[in-house]
Amino acid sequence: MNALRGLLQKEWRHIMRDRRTLAVIILMPVVQVILFGFAIRTDVRDIRLVVVDPTPDHVTLEIRHRLEATDAFHTVAVLPNSEKLDGLFQRGQAEEAVVFEPQFASRLERGLPARVDVIADATEPNTGSTRQNYAMAVIRQYQQEQGEPAPGVQISAQLRTRFDPTAESSHLFVPGLMAFVLTIISALMTAISLTREKETGTMEALLVSPLRPWQIIIGKVLPYLAIGFVSVVLVIIEARIVFEVPLRGSVVLLLLEGLLYILVSLSLGMLISSRTSSQRVAMMGAMIGTMLPTMLLSGFIFPIESMPTVLQGVSNVIPAKWFVTIARSIMLKGIGLSYLWQETLILCGMAAALLVLSTRSFHTRLE
């Protein structure tokens, strides 16, 4: 018993000496419960809706008002024709469109079917189907409230999808998996490898060498940058051959965006390693700071629009959110830098900020 008591006391003293590890161990379950509890949502809300109504009348206005009265839809534009619809979908400003046939009410009054198309962005197949079902439910409820129509007199609702008509779930997850895999290779492995050098004492030798902090960072980042680039190439090949994910945009642009995201992840891993003293703390910090947000707050699995407003704001500082948007847009929508310049600039800004912070952290240790 004395030996056991001594072992327990020794282990407790060891834990108390490493206060950061203890704090991370205690806080990790709390953070996980909060993130999973608020981020995991199967419902869809705040759908960006575009209405195409060439000849507004009392029927189309009533249906539009009913759509806007629900919590699911947020009308971003009302257009007289469909000419600008493609651009809104490609830029991500529209997630669903309701397109009314001209002379909608007049056709119903004359005993003719009136057509309305419900078009959804299917880059997220399950979410796209849910969006369509919400709109169809509103249209069907309106039709039922009008009573039984005469034979042939009805609202003819047609469902259409954009960018992924086959609704393959792999088309949704594979572009997101690129961000997850690159995060593991870049941020997690970099943080662990650098803290391992601290524990063995080789990092201290580098800090007292003639090398400047930015030179040390370049020397540590470049190998993982090369490994990450190879991983991007392999993932794209695998996506095309194994999962048959379309690649409608520029391969060169996708590779360059992948390199940019790798640089952001590497910089984040460097920053985590510069603030930690052990591999355990670095691993936990990387999991909380990179892997967990990538899974929950990037739109990789769960739609960001359905999350609480606070988490939607937090998602803006998650690099994976912007890369997932870029990867899906290039692969499924086939759009280029003219539409993705904002997301690219955000990743560039994140890379620059994280590199500066990492360099200053190493400079502080050197002093």
Secondary structure, 3 states (H helix, E strand, C coil): CHHHHHHHHHHHHHHHHCHHHHHHHHHHHHHHHHHHHHHCCCCCCCEEEEEECCCCCHHHHHHHHHHHHCCCEEEEEEECCCCCHHHHHHCCCCCEEEEECCCHHHHHHCCCCEEEEEEEECCCHHHHHHHHHHHHHHHHHHHHHCCCCCCCCCEEEEEEEECCCCCCHHHHHHHHHHHHHHHHHHHHHHHHHHHHHHHHCHHHHHHCCCCCHHHHHHHHHHHHHHHHHHHHHHHHHHHHHCCCCCCCCCHHHHHHHHHHHHHHHHHHHHHHHHHCCCHHHHHHHHHHHHHHHHHHCCCCCCCHHHCCHHHHHHHCCCHHHHHHHHHHHHHHHCCCHHHHHHHHHHHHHHHHHHHHHHHHHHHHHHC
